[in-house]
Amino acid sequence: MVLVKEGRLRYQVEGRPVGEADLHETAYLPRGVRHWHGATPGQALTHVSVTFPNAAGEPLAIEWMEPVDDEQYSGR
C-alpha cells in the first residue's frame, strides 16, 4: 500500500490501466505482482510505502525491476 503525503501519485499494476491517487489517498499494490509508482508529470511526490508480512510472518522481499519508459508512464 502507498499513501500520498504530498503531491500526486501515478502507478500501474501489471495488466491494469494506469491509476492516480491524490493527497492523503492510498493505492493498493498487491504482493507478488509487478508494478511501478512515481509522481505525476511536473510534480514532486512524498509517499509512505507500507508492506505487510506474509501468512508465515515473513517480511516482503523487495525486488527492483527495470525503469519505466515514457510510453508506460503515459499509459499508452
PQR file with spaces between the fields and no chain letter, atoms N, CA, C, O and H, PARSE charges and radii, in Angstrom:
ATOM       1  N    MET     1       0.842   -1.161    0.000 -0.4000 1.5000
ATOM       2  CA   MET     1       0.000    0.000    0.000 -0.0000 2.0000
ATOM       3  C    MET     1       0.895    1.234    0.000  0.5500 1.7000
ATOM       4  O    MET     1       1.928    1.262    0.668 -0.5500 1.4000
ATOM       5  N    VAL     2       0.492    2.246   -0.750 -0.4000 1.5000
ATOM       6  CA   VAL     2       1.223    3.501   -0.825 -0.0000 2.0000
ATOM       7  C    VAL     2       0.270    4.631   -0.426  0.5500 1.7000
ATOM       8  O    VAL     2      -0.832    4.737   -0.965 -0.5500 1.4000
ATOM       9  H    VAL     2      -0.347    2.224   -1.293  0.4000 1.0000
ATOM      10  N    LEU     3       0.692    5.462    0.509 -0.4000 1.5000
ATOM      11  CA   LEU     3      -0.080    6.617    0.972 -0.0000 2.0000
ATOM      12  C    LEU     3       0.585    7.892    0.457  0.5500 1.7000
ATOM      13  O    LEU     3       1.787    8.086    0.641 -0.5500 1.4000
ATOM      14  H    LEU     3       1.586    5.376    0.947  0.4000 1.0000
ATOM      15  N    VAL     4      -0.193    8.757   -0.185 -0.4000 1.5000
ATOM      16  CA   VAL     4       0.331   10.019   -0.705 -0.0000 2.0000
ATOM      17  C    VAL     4       0.356   11.052    0.421  0.5500 1.7000
ATOM      18  O    VAL     4      -0.687   11.411    0.966 -0.5500 1.4000
ATOM      19  H    VAL     4      -1.169    8.600   -0.334  0.4000 1.0000
ATOM      20  N    LYS     5       1.567   11.529    0.768 -0.4000 1.5000
ATOM      21  CA   LYS     5       1.714   12.560    1.803 -0.0000 2.0000
ATOM      22  C    LYS     5       1.781   13.957    1.202  0.5500 1.7000
ATOM      23  O    LYS     5       1.288   14.914    1.800 -0.5500 1.4000
ATOM      24  H    LYS     5       2.415   11.237    0.326  0.4000 1.0000
ATOM      25  N    GLU     6       2.385   14.083    0.032 -0.4000 1.5000
ATOM      26  CA   GLU     6       2.466   15.361   -0.686 -0.0000 2.0000
ATOM      27  C    GLU     6       2.470   15.060   -2.174  0.5500 1.7000
ATOM      28  O    GLU     6       3.055   14.065   -2.603 -0.5500 1.4000
ATOM      29  H    GLU     6       2.786   13.306   -0.453  0.4000 1.0000
ATOM      30  N    GLY     7       1.823   15.909   -2.969 -0.4000 1.5000
ATOM      31  CA   GLY     7       1.822   15.749   -4.419 -0.0000 2.0000
ATOM      32  C    GLY     7       0.732   14.807   -4.893  0.5500 1.7000
ATOM      33  O    GLY     7      -0.315   14.672   -4.260 -0.5500 1.4000
ATOM      34  H    GLY     7       1.348   16.717   -2.621  0.4000 1.0000
ATOM      35  N    ARG     8       0.994   14.164   -6.008 -0.4000 1.5000
ATOM      36  CA   ARG     8       0.033   13.245   -6.630 -0.0000 2.0000
ATOM      37  C    ARG     8       0.811   12.041   -7.160  0.5500 1.7000
ATOM      38  O    ARG     8       1.890   12.189   -7.733 -0.5500 1.4000
ATOM      39  H    ARG     8       1.845   14.274   -6.522  0.4000 1.0000
ATOM      40  N    LEU     9       0.255   10.860   -6.964 -0.4000 1.5000
ATOM      41  CA   LEU     9       0.890    9.591   -7.327 -0.0000 2.0000
ATOM      42  C    LEU     9       0.340    9.064   -8.648  0.5500 1.7000
ATOM      43  O    LEU     9      -0.861    9.134   -8.908 -0.5500 1.4000
ATOM      44  H    LEU     9      -0.622   10.739   -6.499  0.4000 1.0000
ATOM      45  N    ARG    10       1.227    8.543   -9.466 -0.4000 1.5000
ATOM      46  CA   ARG    10       0.819    7.787  -10.658 -0.0000 2.0000
ATOM      47  C    ARG    10       1.385    6.380  -10.484  0.5500 1.7000
ATOM      48  O    ARG    10       2.536    6.220  -10.080 -0.5500 1.4000
ATOM      49  H    ARG    10       2.203    8.486   -9.255  0.4000 1.0000
ATOM      50  N    TYR    11       0.578    5.356  -10.789 -0.4000 1.5000
ATOM      51  CA   TYR    11       1.027    3.979  -10.592 -0.0000 2.0000
ATOM      52  C    TYR    11       0.346    3.056  -11.591  0.5500 1.7000
ATOM      53  O    TYR    11      -0.660    3.415  -12.203 -0.5500 1.4000
ATOM      54  H    TYR    11      -0.357    5.485  -11.118  0.4000 1.0000
ATOM      55  N    GLN    12       0.901    1.873  -11.745 -0.4000 1.5000
ATOM      56  CA   GLN    12       0.280    0.845  -12.578 -0.0000 2.0000
ATOM      57  C    GLN    12       0.652   -0.524  -12.037  0.5500 1.7000
ATOM      58  O    GLN    12       1.819   -0.809  -11.768 -0.5500 1.4000
ATOM      59  H    GLN    12       1.718    1.581  -11.247  0.4000 1.0000
ATOM      60  N    VAL    13      -0.353   -1.356  -11.883 -0.4000 1.5000
ATOM      61  CA   VAL    13      -0.177   -2.766  -11.556 -0.0000 2.0000
ATOM      62  C    VAL    13      -0.224   -3.507  -12.883  0.5500 1.7000
ATOM      63  O    VAL    13      -1.104   -3.250  -13.704 -0.5500 1.4000
ATOM      64  H    VAL    13      -1.301   -1.125  -12.101  0.4000 1.0000
ATOM      65  N    GLU    14       0.703   -4.415  -13.100 -0.4000 1.5000
ATOM      66  CA   GLU    14       0.796   -5.129  -14.381 -0.0000 2.0000
ATOM      67  C    GLU    14      -0.560   -5.678  -14.808  0.5500 1.7000
ATOM      68  O    GLU    14      -1.251   -6.336  -14.030 -0.5500 1.4000
ATOM      69  H    GLU    14       1.418   -4.624  -12.433  0.4000 1.0000
ATOM      70  N    GLY    15      -0.935   -5.398  -16.066 -0.4000 1.5000
ATOM      71  CA   GLY    15      -2.189   -5.884  -16.617 -0.0000 2.0000
ATOM      72  C    GLY    15      -3.384   -4.982  -16.348  0.5500 1.7000
ATOM      73  O    GLY    15      -4.492   -5.278  -16.794 -0.5500 1.4000
ATOM      74  H    GLY    15      -0.374   -4.864  -16.699  0.4000 1.0000
ATOM      75  N    ARG    16      -3.176   -3.890  -15.627 -0.4000 1.5000
ATOM      76  CA   ARG    16      -4.259   -2.953  -15.311 -0.0000 2.0000
ATOM      77  C    ARG    16      -3.925   -1.577  -15.870  0.5500 1.7000
ATOM      78  O    ARG    16      -2.764   -1.296  -16.167 -0.5500 1.4000
ATOM      79  H    ARG    16      -2.276   -3.649  -15.264  0.4000 1.0000
ATOM      80  N    PRO    17      -4.936   -0.709  -16.019 -0.5600 1.5000
ATOM      81  CA   PRO    17      -4.646    0.640  -16.512  0.2800 2.0000
ATOM      82  C    PRO    17      -3.873    1.474  -15.484  0.5500 1.7000
ATOM      83  O    PRO    17      -3.854    1.155  -14.295 -0.5500 1.4000
ATOM      84  N    VAL    18      -3.245    2.531  -15.958 -0.4000 1.5000
ATOM      85  CA   VAL    18      -2.547    3.469  -15.092 -0.0000 2.0000
ATOM      86  C    VAL    18      -3.572    4.142  -14.179  0.5500 1.7000
ATOM      87  O    VAL    18      -4.661    4.510  -14.620 -0.5500 1.4000
ATOM      88  H    VAL    18      -3.260    2.790  -16.924  0.4000 1.0000
ATOM      89  N    GLY    19      -3.214    4.298  -12.908 -0.4000 1.5000
ATOM      90  CA   GLY    19      -4.081    4.972  -11.952 -0.0000 2.0000
ATOM      91  C    GLY    19      -3.360    6.131  -11.301  0.5500 1.7000
ATOM      92  O    GLY    19      -2.140    6.254  -11.405 -0.5500 1.4000
ATOM      93  H    GLY    19      -2.329    4.000  -12.550  0.4000 1.0000
ATOM      94  N    GLU    20      -4.119    6.981  -10.626 -0.4000 1.5000
ATOM      95  CA   GLU    20      -3.534    8.100   -9.898 -0.0000 2.0000
ATOM      96  C    GLU    20      -4.208    8.212   -8.542  0.5500 1.7000
ATOM      97  O    GLU    20      -5.356    7.799   -8.375 -0.5500 1.4000
ATOM      98  H    GLU    20      -5.111    6.880  -10.541  0.4000 1.0000
ATOM      99  N    ALA    21      -3.493    8.771   -7.575 -0.4000 1.5000
ATOM     100  CA   ALA    21      -4.017    8.986   -6.231 -0.0000 2.0000
ATOM     101  C    ALA    21      -3.609   10.380   -5.773  0.5500 1.7000
ATOM     102  O    ALA    21      -2.484   10.822   -6.008 -0.5500 1.4000
ATOM     103  H    ALA    21      -2.560    9.107   -7.711  0.4000 1.0000
ATOM     104  N    ASP    22      -4.541   11.065   -5.116 -0.4000 1.5000
ATOM     105  CA   ASP    22      -4.309   12.423   -4.623 -0.0000 2.0000
ATOM     106  C    ASP    22      -3.788   12.417   -3.193  0.5500 1.7000
ATOM     107  O    ASP    22      -3.623   11.367   -2.573 -0.5500 1.4000
ATOM     108  H    ASP    22      -5.455   10.706   -4.925  0.4000 1.0000
ATOM     109  N    LEU    23      -3.539   13.605   -2.696 -0.4000 1.5000
ATOM     110  CA   LEU    23      -3.088   13.823   -1.338 -0.0000 2.0000
ATOM     111  C    LEU    23      -3.954   13.058   -0.342  0.5500 1.7000
ATOM     112  O    LEU    23      -5.181   13.153   -0.376 -0.5500 1.4000
ATOM     113  H    LEU    23      -3.673   14.458   -3.200  0.4000 1.0000
ATOM     114  N    HIS    24      -3.318   12.306    0.537 -0.4000 1.5000
ATOM     115  CA   HIS    24      -3.933   11.504    1.604 -0.0000 2.0000
ATOM     116  C    HIS    24      -4.713   10.294    1.100  0.5500 1.7000
ATOM     117  O    HIS    24      -5.375    9.629    1.896 -0.5500 1.4000
ATOM     118  H    HIS    24      -2.321   12.228    0.565  0.4000 1.0000
ATOM     119  N    GLU    25      -4.657    9.992   -0.174 -0.4000 1.5000
ATOM     120  CA   GLU    25      -5.271    8.778   -0.706 -0.0000 2.0000
ATOM     121  C    GLU    25      -4.240    7.654   -0.724  0.5500 1.7000
ATOM     122  O    GLU    25      -3.038    7.894   -0.611 -0.5500 1.4000
ATOM     123  H    GLU    25      -4.119   10.532   -0.821  0.4000 1.0000
ATOM     124  N    THR    26      -4.729    6.430   -0.869 -0.4000 1.5000
ATOM     125  CA   THR    26      -3.842    5.273   -0.928 -0.0000 2.0000
ATOM     126  C    THR    26      -4.043    4.524   -2.237  0.5500 1.7000
ATOM     127  O    THR    26      -5.087    4.627   -2.881 -0.5500 1.4000
ATOM     128  H    THR    26      -5.706    6.236   -0.961  0.4000 1.0000
ATOM     129  N    ALA    27      -3.027    3.775   -2.610 -0.4000 1.5000
ATOM     130  CA   ALA    27      -3.091    2.867   -3.754 -0.0000 2.0000
ATOM     131  C    ALA    27      -2.646    1.500   -3.258  0.5500 1.7000
ATOM     132  O    ALA    27      -1.620    1.379   -2.588 -0.5500 1.4000
ATOM     133  H    ALA    27      -2.178    3.691   -2.087  0.4000 1.0000
ATOM     134  N    TYR    28      -3.416    0.477   -3.588 -0.4000 1.5000
ATOM     135  CA   TYR    28      -3.080   -0.886   -3.190 -0.0000 2.0000
ATOM     136  C    TYR    28      -2.300   -1.545   -4.316  0.5500 1.7000
ATOM     137  O    TYR    28      -2.780   -1.628   -5.447 -0.5500 1.4000
ATOM     138  H    TYR    28      -4.249    0.576   -4.132  0.4000 1.0000
ATOM     139  N    LEU    29      -1.105   -2.012   -4.008 -0.4000 1.5000
ATOM     140  CA   LEU    29      -0.239   -2.678   -4.963 -0.0000 2.0000
ATOM     141  C    LEU    29      -0.021   -4.094   -4.447  0.5500 1.7000
ATOM     142  O    LEU    29       0.775   -4.295   -3.530 -0.5500 1.4000
ATOM     143  H    LEU    29      -0.715   -1.945   -3.090  0.4000 1.0000
ATOM     144  N    PRO    30      -0.715   -5.089   -5.020 -0.5600 1.5000
ATOM     145  CA   PRO    30      -0.725   -6.433   -4.441  0.2800 2.0000
ATOM     146  C    PRO    30       0.639   -7.122   -4.420  0.5500 1.7000
ATOM     147  O    PRO    30       1.470   -6.930   -5.307 -0.5500 1.4000
ATOM     148  N    ARG    31       0.836   -7.921   -3.390 -0.4000 1.5000
ATOM     149  CA   ARG    31       2.059   -8.697   -3.197 -0.0000 2.0000
ATOM     150  C    ARG    31       2.307   -9.624   -4.390  0.5500 1.7000
ATOM     151  O    ARG    31       1.395  -10.288   -4.885 -0.5500 1.4000
ATOM     152  H    ARG    31       0.160   -8.077   -2.670  0.4000 1.0000
ATOM     153  N    GLY    32       3.556   -9.650   -4.834 -0.4000 1.5000
ATOM     154  CA   GLY    32       3.958  -10.601   -5.876 -0.0000 2.0000
ATOM     155  C    GLY    32       3.524  -10.240   -7.278  0.5500 1.7000
ATOM     156  O    GLY    32       3.682  -11.049   -8.192 -0.5500 1.4000
ATOM     157  H    GLY    32       4.296   -9.111   -4.433  0.4000 1.0000
ATOM     158  N    VAL    33       2.971   -9.030   -7.481 -0.4000 1.5000
ATOM     159  CA   VAL    33       2.544   -8.593   -8.817 -0.0000 2.0000
ATOM     160  C    VAL    33       3.407   -7.395   -9.208  0.5500 1.7000
ATOM     161  O    VAL    33       3.553   -6.445   -8.439 -0.5500 1.4000
ATOM     162  H    VAL    33       2.842   -8.373   -6.739  0.4000 1.0000
ATOM     163  N    ARG    34       3.976   -7.453  -10.415 -0.4000 1.5000
ATOM     164  CA   ARG    34       4.820   -6.350  -10.878 -0.0000 2.0000
ATOM     165  C    ARG    34       4.014   -5.060  -10.929  0.5500 1.7000
ATOM     166  O    ARG    34       2.851   -5.053  -11.332 -0.5500 1.4000
ATOM     167  H    ARG    34       3.858   -8.225  -11.040  0.4000 1.0000
ATOM     168  N    HIS    35       4.647   -3.972  -10.516 -0.4000 1.5000
ATOM     169  CA   HIS    35       4.007   -2.668  -10.554 -0.0000 2.0000
ATOM     170  C    HIS    35       5.078   -1.583  -10.559  0.5500 1.7000
ATOM     171  O    HIS    35       6.256   -1.852  -10.322 -0.5500 1.4000
ATOM     172  H    HIS    35       5.592   -3.977  -10.189  0.4000 1.0000
ATOM     173  N    TRP    36       4.654   -0.369  -10.828 -0.4000 1.5000
ATOM     174  CA   TRP    36       5.540    0.786  -10.701 -0.0000 2.0000
ATOM     175  C    TRP    36       4.737    1.923  -10.099  0.5500 1.7000
ATOM     176  O    TRP    36       3.507    1.926  -10.157 -0.5500 1.4000
ATOM     177  H    TRP    36       3.697   -0.151  -11.020  0.4000 1.0000
ATOM     178  N    HIS    37       5.441    2.892   -9.519 -0.4000 1.5000
ATOM     179  CA   HIS    37       4.773    4.089   -8.998 -0.0000 2.0000
ATOM     180  C    HIS    37       5.764    5.246   -8.959  0.5500 1.7000
ATOM     181  O    HIS    37       6.973    5.052   -8.837 -0.5500 1.4000
ATOM     182  H    HIS    37       6.440    2.889   -9.472  0.4000 1.0000
ATOM     183  N    GLY    38       5.217    6.452   -9.066 -0.4000 1.5000
ATOM     184  CA   GLY    38       6.030    7.661   -9.038 -0.0000 2.0000
ATOM     185  C    GLY    38       5.128    8.879   -9.060  0.5500 1.7000
ATOM     186  O    GLY    38       3.907    8.757   -8.970 -0.5500 1.4000
ATOM     187  H    GLY    38       4.234    6.610   -9.166  0.4000 1.0000
ATOM     188  N    ALA    39       5.726   10.045   -9.179 -0.4000 1.5000
ATOM     189  CA   ALA    39       4.971   11.292   -9.213 -0.0000 2.0000
ATOM     190  C    ALA    39       4.290   11.477  -10.565  0.5500 1.7000
ATOM     191  O    ALA    39       4.741   10.935  -11.574 -0.5500 1.4000
ATOM     192  H    ALA    39       6.719   10.144   -9.252  0.4000 1.0000
ATOM     193  N    THR    40       3.206   12.244  -10.581 -0.4000 1.5000
ATOM     194  CA   THR    40       2.585   12.629  -11.847 -0.0000 2.0000
ATOM     195  C    THR    40       3.475   13.668  -12.524  0.5500 1.7000
ATOM     196  O    THR    40       4.332   14.258  -11.867 -0.5500 1.4000
ATOM     197  H    THR    40       2.839   12.685   -9.761  0.4000 1.0000
ATOM     198  N    PRO    41       3.288   13.907  -13.836 -0.5600 1.5000
ATOM     199  CA   PRO    41       4.163   14.839  -14.551  0.2800 2.0000
ATOM     200  C    PRO    41       4.189   16.231  -13.907  0.5500 1.7000
ATOM     201  O    PRO    41       3.150   16.782  -13.545 -0.5500 1.4000
ATOM     202  N    GLY    42       5.385   16.776  -13.776 -0.4000 1.5000
ATOM     203  CA   GLY    42       5.562   18.126  -13.282 -0.0000 2.0000
ATOM     204  C    GLY    42       5.340   18.319  -11.790  0.5500 1.7000
ATOM     205  O    GLY    42       5.271   19.456  -11.324 -0.5500 1.4000
ATOM     206  H    GLY    42       6.229   16.328  -14.071  0.4000 1.0000
ATOM     207  N    GLN    43       5.227   17.237  -11.033 -0.4000 1.5000
ATOM     208  CA   GLN    43       5.011   17.350   -9.593 -0.0000 2.0000
ATOM     209  C    GLN    43       6.055   16.548   -8.828  0.5500 1.7000
ATOM     210  O    GLN    43       6.624   15.580   -9.333 -0.5500 1.4000
ATOM     211  H    GLN    43       5.283   16.313  -11.411  0.4000 1.0000
ATOM     212  N    ALA    44       6.282   16.974   -7.617 -0.4000 1.5000
ATOM     213  CA   ALA    44       7.079   16.176   -6.691 -0.0000 2.0000
ATOM     214  C    ALA    44       6.112   15.256   -5.952  0.5500 1.7000
ATOM     215  O    ALA    44       4.905   15.494   -5.952 -0.5500 1.4000
ATOM     216  H    ALA    44       5.819   17.761   -7.206  0.4000 1.0000
ATOM     217  N    LEU    45       6.633   14.221   -5.331 -0.4000 1.5000
ATOM     218  CA   LEU    45       5.798   13.278   -4.596 -0.0000 2.0000
ATOM     219  C    LEU    45       6.517   12.864   -3.322  0.5500 1.7000
ATOM     220  O    LEU    45       7.704   12.538   -3.342 -0.5500 1.4000
ATOM     221  H    LEU    45       7.614   14.028   -5.331  0.4000 1.0000
ATOM     222  N    THR    46       5.794   12.879   -2.227 -0.4000 1.5000
ATOM     223  CA   THR    46       6.259   12.276   -0.990 -0.0000 2.0000
ATOM     224  C    THR    46       5.232   11.215   -0.633  0.5500 1.7000
ATOM     225  O    THR    46       4.038   11.503   -0.550 -0.5500 1.4000
ATOM     226  H    THR    46       4.830   13.143   -2.211  0.4000 1.0000
ATOM     227  N    HIS    47       5.694    9.998   -0.423 -0.4000 1.5000
ATOM     228  CA   HIS    47       4.750    8.920   -0.111 -0.0000 2.0000
ATOM     229  C    HIS    47       5.310    8.026    0.989  0.5500 1.7000
ATOM     230  O    HIS    47       6.505    8.024    1.284 -0.5500 1.4000
ATOM     231  H    HIS    47       6.664    9.765   -0.491  0.4000 1.0000
ATOM     232  N    VAL    48       4.399    7.275    1.574 -0.4000 1.5000
ATOM     233  CA   VAL    48       4.763    6.270    2.567 -0.0000 2.0000
ATOM     234  C    VAL    48       4.363    4.932    1.970  0.5500 1.7000
ATOM     235  O    VAL    48       3.228    4.756    1.528 -0.5500 1.4000
ATOM     236  H    VAL    48       3.428    7.277    1.334  0.4000 1.0000
ATOM     237  N    SER    49       5.291    3.997    1.958 -0.4000 1.5000
ATOM     238  CA   SER    49       5.023    2.655    1.458 -0.0000 2.0000
ATOM     239  C    SER    49       4.913    1.713    2.651  0.5500 1.7000
ATOM     240  O    SER    49       5.814    1.651    3.488 -0.5500 1.4000
ATOM     241  H    SER    49       6.214    4.141    2.317  0.4000 1.0000
ATOM     242  N    VAL    50       3.813    0.986    2.722 -0.4000 1.5000
ATOM     243  CA   VAL    50       3.568    0.065    3.828 -0.0000 2.0000
ATOM     244  C    VAL    50       3.510   -1.353    3.264  0.5500 1.7000
ATOM     245  O    VAL    50       2.739   -1.631    2.345 -0.5500 1.4000
ATOM     246  H    VAL    50       3.081    1.036    2.042  0.4000 1.0000
ATOM     247  N    THR    51       4.320   -2.237    3.812 -0.4000 1.5000
ATOM     248  CA   THR    51       4.274   -3.642    3.404 -0.0000 2.0000
ATOM     249  C    THR    51       3.879   -4.490    4.611  0.5500 1.7000
ATOM     250  O    THR    51       4.153   -4.135    5.757 -0.5500 1.4000
ATOM     251  H    THR    51       4.946   -2.011    4.559  0.4000 1.0000
ATOM     252  N    PHE    52       3.246   -5.589    4.334 -0.4000 1.5000
ATOM     253  CA   PHE    52       2.775   -6.484    5.383 -0.0000 2.0000
ATOM     254  C    PHE    52       3.460   -7.838    5.237  0.5500 1.7000
ATOM     255  O    PHE    52       3.752   -8.257    4.117 -0.5500 1.4000
ATOM     256  H    PHE    52       3.023   -5.878    3.402  0.4000 1.0000
ATOM     257  N    PRO    53       3.721   -8.524    6.330 -0.5600 1.5000
ATOM     258  CA   PRO    53       4.347   -9.849    6.239  0.2800 2.0000
ATOM     259  C    PRO    53       3.385  -10.856    5.601  0.5500 1.7000
ATOM     260  O    PRO    53       2.173  -10.645    5.571 -0.5500 1.4000
ATOM     261  N    ASN    54       3.946  -11.941    5.098 -0.4000 1.5000
ATOM     262  CA   ASN    54       3.098  -12.995    4.537 -0.0000 2.0000
ATOM     263  C    ASN    54       2.451  -13.793    5.678  0.5500 1.7000
ATOM     264  O    ASN    54       2.637  -13.464    6.849 -0.5500 1.4000
ATOM     265  H    ASN    54       4.931  -12.112    5.122  0.4000 1.0000
ATOM     266  N    ALA    55       1.708  -14.819    5.340 -0.4000 1.5000
ATOM     267  CA   ALA    55       0.977  -15.614    6.334 -0.0000 2.0000
ATOM     268  C    ALA    55       1.892  -16.245    7.379  0.5500 1.7000
ATOM     269  O    ALA    55       1.466  -16.506    8.504 -0.5500 1.4000
ATOM     270  H    ALA    55       1.557  -15.086    4.388  0.4000 1.0000
ATOM     271  N    ALA    56       3.147  -16.490    7.010 -0.4000 1.5000
ATOM     272  CA   ALA    56       4.111  -17.078    7.947 -0.0000 2.0000
ATOM     273  C    ALA    56       4.818  -16.017    8.791  0.5500 1.7000
ATOM     274  O    ALA    56       5.677  -16.339    9.611 -0.5500 1.4000
ATOM     275  H    ALA    56       3.494  -16.278    6.097  0.4000 1.0000
ATOM     276  N    GLY    57       4.449  -14.741    8.584 -0.4000 1.5000
ATOM     277  CA   GLY    57       5.061  -13.666    9.340 -0.0000 2.0000
ATOM     278  C    GLY    57       6.376  -13.165    8.781  0.5500 1.7000
ATOM     279  O    GLY    57       7.063  -12.370    9.421 -0.5500 1.4000
ATOM     280  H    GLY    57       3.751  -14.479    7.918  0.4000 1.0000
ATOM     281  N    GLU    58       6.732  -13.625    7.589 -0.4000 1.5000
ATOM     282  CA   GLU    58       7.995  -13.228    6.966 -0.0000 2.0000
ATOM     283  C    GLU    58       7.816  -11.896    6.227  0.5500 1.7000
ATOM     284  O    GLU    58       6.782  -11.677    5.595 -0.5500 1.4000
ATOM     285  H    GLU    58       6.174  -14.272    7.069  0.4000 1.0000
ATOM     286  N    PRO    59       8.812  -11.005    6.299 -0.5600 1.5000
ATOM     287  CA   PRO    59       8.691   -9.725    5.600  0.2800 2.0000
ATOM     288  C    PRO    59       8.737   -9.910    4.087  0.5500 1.7000
ATOM     289  O    PRO    59       9.281  -10.890    3.578 -0.5500 1.4000
ATOM     290  N    LEU    60       8.165   -8.968    3.401 -0.4000 1.5000
ATOM     291  CA   LEU    60       8.146   -8.975    1.944 -0.0000 2.0000
ATOM     292  C    LEU    60       9.532   -8.642    1.402  0.5500 1.7000
ATOM     293  O    LEU    60      10.136   -7.648    1.807 -0.5500 1.4000
ATOM     294  H    LEU    60       7.723   -8.172    3.814  0.4000 1.0000
ATOM     295  N    ALA    61      10.031   -9.456    0.500 -0.4000 1.5000
ATOM     296  CA   ALA    61      11.297   -9.166   -0.171 -0.0000 2.0000
ATOM     297  C    ALA    61      11.010   -8.171   -1.298  0.5500 1.7000
ATOM     298  O    ALA    61      10.093   -8.379   -2.092 -0.5500 1.4000
ATOM     299  H    ALA    61       9.540  -10.263    0.171  0.4000 1.0000
ATOM     300  N    ILE    62      11.780   -7.112   -1.366 -0.4000 1.5000
ATOM     301  CA   ILE    62      11.607   -6.103   -2.411 -0.0000 2.0000
ATOM     302  C    ILE    62      12.553   -6.419   -3.557  0.5500 1.7000
ATOM     303  O    ILE    62      13.750   -6.622   -3.348 -0.5500 1.4000
ATOM     304  H    ILE    62      12.525   -6.944   -0.721  0.4000 1.0000
ATOM     305  N    GLU    63      12.011   -6.460   -4.767 -0.4000 1.5000
ATOM     306  CA   GLU    63      12.822   -6.702   -5.963 -0.0000 2.0000
ATOM     307  C    GLU    63      12.609   -5.527   -6.911  0.5500 1.7000
ATOM     308  O    GLU    63      11.520   -5.355   -7.460 -0.5500 1.4000
ATOM     309  H    GLU    63      11.040   -6.296   -4.936  0.4000 1.0000
ATOM     310  N    TRP    64      13.649   -4.721   -7.101 -0.4000 1.5000
ATOM     311  CA   TRP    64      13.559   -3.578   -8.005 -0.0000 2.0000
ATOM     312  C    TRP    64      13.663   -4.068   -9.436  0.5500 1.7000
ATOM     313  O    TRP    64      14.528   -4.882   -9.759 -0.5500 1.4000
ATOM     314  H    TRP    64      14.533   -4.861   -6.655  0.4000 1.0000
ATOM     315  N    MET    65      12.791   -3.578  -10.285 -0.4000 1.5000
ATOM     316  CA   MET    65      12.745   -4.006  -11.681 -0.0000 2.0000
ATOM     317  C    MET    65      13.359   -2.917  -12.566  0.5500 1.7000
ATOM     318  O    MET    65      13.977   -1.976  -12.068 -0.5500 1.4000
ATOM     319  H    MET    65      12.088   -2.917  -10.023  0.4000 1.0000
ATOM     320  N    GLU    66      13.179   -3.059  -13.895 -0.4000 1.5000
ATOM     321  CA   GLU    66      13.729   -2.103  -14.844 -0.0000 2.0000
ATOM     322  C    GLU    66      12.965   -0.771  -14.760  0.5500 1.7000
ATOM     323  O    GLU    66      11.819   -0.744  -14.312 -0.5500 1.4000
ATOM     324  H    GLU    66      12.677   -3.823  -14.299  0.4000 1.0000
ATOM     325  N    PRO    67      13.594    0.329  -15.189 -0.5600 1.5000
ATOM     326  CA   PRO    67      12.911    1.620  -15.191  0.2800 2.0000
ATOM     327  C    PRO    67      11.696    1.611  -16.124  0.5500 1.7000
ATOM     328  O    PRO    67      11.650    0.861  -17.099 -0.5500 1.4000
ATOM     329  N    VAL    68      10.736    2.442  -15.810 -0.4000 1.5000
ATOM     330  CA   VAL    68       9.536    2.601  -16.636 -0.0000 2.0000
ATOM     331  C    VAL    68       9.863    3.558  -17.771  0.5500 1.7000
ATOM     332  O    VAL    68      10.491    4.593  -17.544 -0.5500 1.4000
ATOM     333  H    VAL    68      10.774    3.051  -15.018  0.4000 1.0000
ATOM     334  N    ASP    69       9.444    3.227  -18.997 -0.4000 1.5000
ATOM     335  CA   ASP    69       9.707    4.131  -20.112 -0.0000 2.0000
ATOM     336  C    ASP    69       8.551    5.141  -20.254  0.5500 1.7000
ATOM     337  O    ASP    69       7.527    5.019  -19.582 -0.5500 1.4000
ATOM     338  H    ASP    69       8.934    2.387  -19.181  0.4000 1.0000
ATOM     339  N    ASP    70       8.728    6.124  -21.125 -0.4000 1.5000
ATOM     340  CA   ASP    70       7.733    7.190  -21.291 -0.0000 2.0000
ATOM     341  C    ASP    70       6.373    6.648  -21.731  0.5500 1.7000
ATOM     342  O    ASP    70       5.339    7.162  -21.304 -0.5500 1.4000
ATOM     343  H    ASP    70       9.560    6.223  -21.671  0.4000 1.0000
ATOM     344  N    GLU    71       6.363    5.626  -22.572 -0.4000 1.5000
ATOM     345  CA   GLU    71       5.106    5.041  -23.051 -0.0000 2.0000
ATOM     346  C    GLU    71       4.334    4.391  -21.889  0.5500 1.7000
ATOM     347  O    GLU    71       3.125    4.589  -21.765 -0.5500 1.4000
ATOM     348  H    GLU    71       7.204    5.209  -22.919  0.4000 1.0000
ATOM     349  N    GLN    72       5.013    3.632  -21.055 -0.4000 1.5000
ATOM     350  CA   GLN    72       4.358    3.032  -19.888 -0.0000 2.0000
ATOM     351  C    GLN    72       3.854    4.107  -18.943  0.5500 1.7000
ATOM     352  O    GLN    72       2.726    4.031  -18.456 -0.5500 1.4000
ATOM     353  H    GLN    72       5.995    3.470  -21.155  0.4000 1.0000
ATOM     354  N    TYR    73       4.682    5.104  -18.684 -0.4000 1.5000
ATOM     355  CA   TYR    73       4.346    6.181  -17.750 -0.0000 2.0000
ATOM     356  C    TYR    73       3.108    6.948  -18.185  0.5500 1.7000
ATOM     357  O    TYR    73       2.296    7.354  -17.353 -0.5500 1.4000
ATOM     358  H    TYR    73       5.598    5.166  -19.080  0.4000 1.0000
ATOM     359  N    SER    74       2.967    7.147  -19.500 -0.4000 1.5000
ATOM     360  CA   SER    74       1.819    7.911  -20.019 -0.0000 2.0000
ATOM     361  C    SER    74       0.580    7.052  -20.192  0.5500 1.7000
ATOM     362  O    SER    74      -0.494    7.573  -20.494 -0.5500 1.4000
ATOM     363  H    SER    74       3.626    6.818  -20.175  0.4000 1.0000
ATOM     364  N    GLY    75       0.710    5.735  -20.003 -0.4000 1.5000
ATOM     365  CA   GLY    75      -0.451    4.846  -20.094 -0.0000 2.0000
ATOM     366  C    GLY    75      -0.802    4.415  -21.493  0.5500 1.7000
ATOM     367  O    GLY    75      -1.920    3.965  -21.743 -0.5500 1.4000
ATOM     368  H    GLY    75       1.582    5.312  -19.758  0.4000 1.0000
ATOM     369  N    ARG    76       0.144    4.545  -22.420 -0.4000 1.5000
ATOM     370  CA   ARG    76      -0.135    4.149  -23.817 -0.0000 2.0000
ATOM     371  C    ARG    76       0.184    2.697  -24.045  0.5500 1.7000
ATOM     372  O    ARG    76       0.012    2.194  -25.155 -0.5500 1.4000
ATOM     373  H    ARG    76       1.052    4.910  -22.217  0.4000 1.0000
